[in-house]
Amino acid sequence: MCRCILYAGGGCPKEAVLKAVDDSLERLGQQYVDIYYLHRLPEDHNVADFMEAMKVAVEQGKVRAVGLSEASPAKIREANEIFPVKYIQQEWSLLTRNLEEGVVPTCAELGITIVAYSPLARNLLTGVVTVQPTDFRASQPRYAALPPGASKELKALLKPFEACAGGLHSTTVSEVAKWHHSM
């Protein structure tokens, strides 16, 4: 696992980031990685050291493109001014659309690709989840708000999506995939 510890002083020291890149390449047995992501940088941390390190790693041919995960529009702009950000990884589904207000327009303006994760809303849109999960999802707000044995609530949440898909002679999962593809 590649890790860069966020120091209380405000970021990932450039040397630590470059060492993390080298360590990743060694573990993978590769000369380069296609995308190197910084995941969930807190808003109060400085992204400059990471992006300066990525500039060096790209120039050395060790990294082909830089990505950020769960970044705000301000952090995306700040990072992109230092070195081009190519990808933003963000949760995006029919139930999680808050990024459309700021992240999507920012990425469109800057020519950054959005990589959607959890397009099926952590499995909620599949219809498979019929009881409250006991894994990491139980701490997620959309699940934590559900009472134990919440199959009625989950089915009620899914019902409008199923009705829409059924009217198209399709499935919810297929329509979600089409929606994502159209974005």
Salt bridges, closest charged atoms under 4 A:
ASP22 OD1 - LYS62 NZ 2.64
ASP23 OD2 - LYS19 NZ 2.91
ASP34 OD1 - ARG64 NH1 3.95
ASP44 OD1 - HIS45 ND1 3.05
GLU78 OE1 - LYS75 NZ 3.34
GLU91 OE1 - ARG122 NH2 3.06
GLU91 OE2 - ARG142 NH1 2.97
GLU100 OE2 - ARG97 NE 2.86
GLU109 OE1 - ARG77 NH2 2.72
ASP135 OD1 - ARG137 NE 3.05
GLU175 OE2 - LYS178 NZ 3.00
